[in-house]
Amino acid sequence: MRQLVPSALAGTIVTLMLVLGPQGSPTEALPAEAANCSYADTHARGDISRPRADRALRCLISNEREARGLNRLDSSERLNEAAQRHTADMHRREYFSHISPGGRDVVDRVRAYSSYIDGSDSWEIGETLATRVGKNATPEQILSILMNSSSHRETLFTSRFRHIGVGWTLGDPSGDDDGATVAVVVGDR
């Protein structure tokens, strides 16, 4: 786990997590709550739109939080924008990292693409990344990748987070148009 504490924002912690999902390996069965999330088991390629995949993954993550006694997360268009731009950039420029080739991290992206933290004295941002290679990427499979990482679970189940943004780009970070590249940005301000 990498934590950044920007010097101008003492006391604000930014948590960054990274995992590369199993490529082609079977996913574990998910809890029954997944059935309540429309399109959770729908393949991203052709059968589901990006907004539907985003909503399904947000729903699945909130269900997992609720099962642990935590609050559901409210969708944030500002965090969605930062997450979506990052996944598109990773696919287009063929990298998979919390830090872009130009040195931007999640805080830089949230500041550049949204006003989420503007004017806030205190804020916290977390980011998780996942990718699924092949034509069978579904929101359930992406959730399984995230749930199989203790650092991702730590970020997603931080009780202080109240907002979520999801970026879902068709295609993996190698530049292949199959699969999916996903960023989940969670925050509180």
Residue, then its C-alpha position, 0 to 999 in steps of 0.5 A: m500500500r502506498q500512502l501520499v500525504p500532500s504537504a499542503l494538505a497535512g492530515t489528508i491521506v490519499t490511499l492508492m491500491l493496484v492489482l492486476g486480475p487473473q488473466g483468464s482464470p475462473t472467478e469465485a462465486l459472489p454473494a447473493e446480493a449481486a443478483n440485485c445489481s442489474y447487468a452485474d453478470t453481463h459481458a462488457r463487450g457489446d452486451i452492456s454500455r459503459p454507464r451500465a457497467d459503471r452502475a453495476l460495479r458501484c451497486l456491487i461494491s455498495n452491496e459488499r459494504e452494506a453486508r459489512g455494516l458500512n454505508r452505501l456509497d453515493s455516486s459522484e459525477r466528479l469522481n466518475e470523470a476522474a476515474q473514466r479519464h484515467t482508464a481511457d488514458m491507461h488504455r490509450r497510452e498502454y500502461f497500468s499504474h496509479i501514476s501516469p507516465g507524466g507523473r500524475d496521481v489520483v489527487d492530480r487527476v481529481r483536481a484536474y478533471s473535477s472540483y471534488i476537493d475544491g474548497s474543502d478543508s479536509w478530504e480523503i481519496g482512495e483509488t483501486l485499479a483492475t483489469r480483465v483480459g479477454k472478451n469476458a469482462t463483467p462487473e462481477q468479475i471485476l469485483s472478484i478481482l478487487m475482493n481478492s486483494s486485501s489492499h483493495r478491500e481496505t480501500l473499498f471498506t474504509s468507513r469514512f468514504r461516502h462517494i464513489g466514481v467508476g471508470w470503465t474502458l473497454g480494452d486492456p492496458s496493453g492496448d488490446d481492445d478486448g477486456a476492460t480497464v477499471a478504476v474505482v475512486v472513493g472519497d470523502r470531503 
